[in-house]
Amino acid sequence: MTPGPAFPVGFTAGQWGSLAAFVARPYPGARKWYGAAGNTFVAVVEFGRSVRSKAVTAGGASGSPASPHFNDQAQRYSAADLREVYFYRSEVLRHAERQYHPGD
């Protein structure tokens, strides 16, 4: 498997104890270091009259390499650029790309 693009990630941990836990290491045949362990999901939640949240994943929202969402958050993760989380039904429906209805 050929490695994909590399994104620099700050605050990488040489061992445990880093708040922004992310560990990188070299792989055979690769010139760059690639993420090997650490947080795969980071979120910040504000509770009040309404709930607001921001989050990011280390890779993407899909496990399929053919999906545009397979690695769509890697660069955001490396830049600590958290995305808005849609918590309320109206927000989710407004931003949905498609809907799934079992049995259809």
Secondary structure, DSSP 8 states (H G I E B T S, - for coil): ---------SS--SSS--SS-EEEEE-TT-SSEEEEEE-SEEEEEE-SSS-EEEEEESS-S-S-TTSTTSSTTHHHHHTT--EE---SHHHHHHH-S----TT-
